[in-house]
Amino acid sequence: MPSGKARIPKANGNLKPFPKTLTKPCETPPSGSGIETSQNANDSSQTFQLELYWCIHKLEESFSSAHLQQNPKKADDTRKLINILKSSTQPIIKKRQIMRQTFGDYRSKMTEEEKTLALDPSAIKFTKPTTTTSESKSHFIKKSSILSEENKNFKFNFKIDEDKSVENADKMETDDEKEKVKTNVKYATIQPSDNSFRFNFSIE
């Protein structure tokens, strides 16, 4: 059976097959592109979380306001929106739709709020303290006059009437003398005698 391959005649009369076509392998994308896509996905998810938290915070502020509490229907609707945005089962598309319907262009509002709350570094100035020489000196605390060595014979300066003090001193002395007399007194002991007492009357 003749083969299906076409042959080219050689000079010597022999036939040779066509050269095989080489297929190039598929070029794989560099590994760096995969890392960039994953980073972009992480950044987008983080930005969405920030936007979501901002919208929830604004809804909670409006829910706690007195104006909204006076309208029960609006308060109920706001509560439902907060629950949907906080739910982990709700799809992101629905959450974004609620955020746009409620706040409109919430991203521009977030940037405006960030600008107003951000501090201007050029407005920050460091100034030296304006303290006088007397205030900058050290302050020493003096010891109490009671604890000093010079005033060892300290006495309380109480005002006492002289008459009352003399009377109290006399009373104390008399009380001390009475106690001494009581201690020095020896009680006499009476011993019974065998002689019976008799009256010596002369009877005629």
MODELLER restraints for C-alpha pairs under 7 A, 6 or more apart:
rsr = mdl.restraints
at = mdl.atoms
rsr.add(forms.Gaussian(group=physical.xy_distance, feature=features.Distance(at['CA:5:A'], at['CA:17:A']), mean=6.74, stdev=0.5))
rsr.add(forms.Gaussian(group=physical.xy_distance, feature=features.Distance(at['CA:6:A'], at['CA:17:A']), mean=6.52, stdev=0.5))
rsr.add(forms.Gaussian(group=physical.xy_distance, feature=features.Distance(at['CA:7:A'], at['CA:15:A']), mean=5.22, stdev=0.5))
rsr.add(forms.Gaussian(group=physical.xy_distance, feature=features.Distance(at['CA:7:A'], at['CA:16:A']), mean=5.32, stdev=0.5))
rsr.add(forms.Gaussian(group=physical.xy_distance, feature=features.Distance(at['CA:7:A'], at['CA:17:A']), mean=4.98, stdev=0.5))
rsr.add(forms.Gaussian(group=physical.xy_distance, feature=features.Distance(at['CA:7:A'], at['CA:18:A']), mean=6.79, stdev=0.5))
rsr.add(forms.Gaussian(group=physical.xy_distance, feature=features.Distance(at['CA:8:A'], at['CA:15:A']), mean=5.25, stdev=0.5))
rsr.add(forms.Gaussian(group=physical.xy_distance, feature=features.Distance(at['CA:8:A'], at['CA:16:A']), mean=5.67, stdev=0.5))
rsr.add(forms.Gaussian(group=physical.xy_distance, feature=features.Distance(at['CA:8:A'], at['CA:17:A']), mean=6.80, stdev=0.5))
rsr.add(forms.Gaussian(group=physical.xy_distance, feature=features.Distance(at['CA:9:A'], at['CA:15:A']), mean=4.54, stdev=0.5))
rsr.add(forms.Gaussian(group=physical.xy_distance, feature=features.Distance(at['CA:9:A'], at['CA:16:A']), mean=6.93, stdev=0.5))
rsr.add(forms.Gaussian(group=physical.xy_distance, feature=features.Distance(at['CA:55:A'], at['CA:99:A']), mean=6.70, stdev=0.5))
rsr.add(forms.Gaussian(group=physical.xy_distance, feature=features.Distance(at['CA:56:A'], at['CA:82:A']), mean=6.13, stdev=0.5))
rsr.add(forms.Gaussian(group=physical.xy_distance, feature=features.Distance(at['CA:56:A'], at['CA:85:A']), mean=6.97, stdev=0.5))
rsr.add(forms.Gaussian(group=physical.xy_distance, feature=features.Distance(at['CA:59:A'], at['CA:78:A']), mean=6.74, stdev=0.5))
rsr.add(forms.Gaussian(group=physical.xy_distance, feature=features.Distance(at['CA:59:A'], at['CA:82:A']), mean=6.77, stdev=0.5))
rsr.add(forms.Gaussian(group=physical.xy_distance, feature=features.Distance(at['CA:62:A'], at['CA:68:A']), mean=6.79, stdev=0.5))
rsr.add(forms.Gaussian(group=physical.xy_distance, feature=features.Distance(at['CA:63:A'], at['CA:75:A']), mean=6.17, stdev=0.5))
rsr.add(forms.Gaussian(group=physical.xy_distance, feature=features.Distance(at['CA:63:A'], at['CA:78:A']), mean=6.55, stdev=0.5))
rsr.add(forms.Gaussian(group=physical.xy_distance, feature=features.Distance(at['CA:68:A'], at['CA:74:A']), mean=6.54, stdev=0.5))
rsr.add(forms.Gaussian(group=physical.xy_distance, feature=features.Distance(at['CA:68:A'], at['CA:75:A']), mean=5.80, stdev=0.5))
rsr.add(forms.Gaussian(group=physical.xy_distance, feature=features.Distance(at['CA:69:A'], at['CA:75:A']), mean=6.13, stdev=0.5))
rsr.add(forms.Gaussian(group=physical.xy_distance, feature=features.Distance(at['CA:84:A'], at['CA:90:A']), mean=6.70, stdev=0.5))
rsr.add(forms.Gaussian(group=physical.xy_distance, feature=features.Distance(at['CA:85:A'], at['CA:95:A']), mean=5.85, stdev=0.5))
rsr.add(forms.Gaussian(group=physical.xy_distance, feature=features.Distance(at['CA:100:A'], at['CA:106:A']), mean=6.88, stdev=0.5))
rsr.add(forms.Gaussian(group=physical.xy_distance, feature=features.Distance(at['CA:145:A'], at['CA:151:A']), mean=6.65, stdev=0.5))
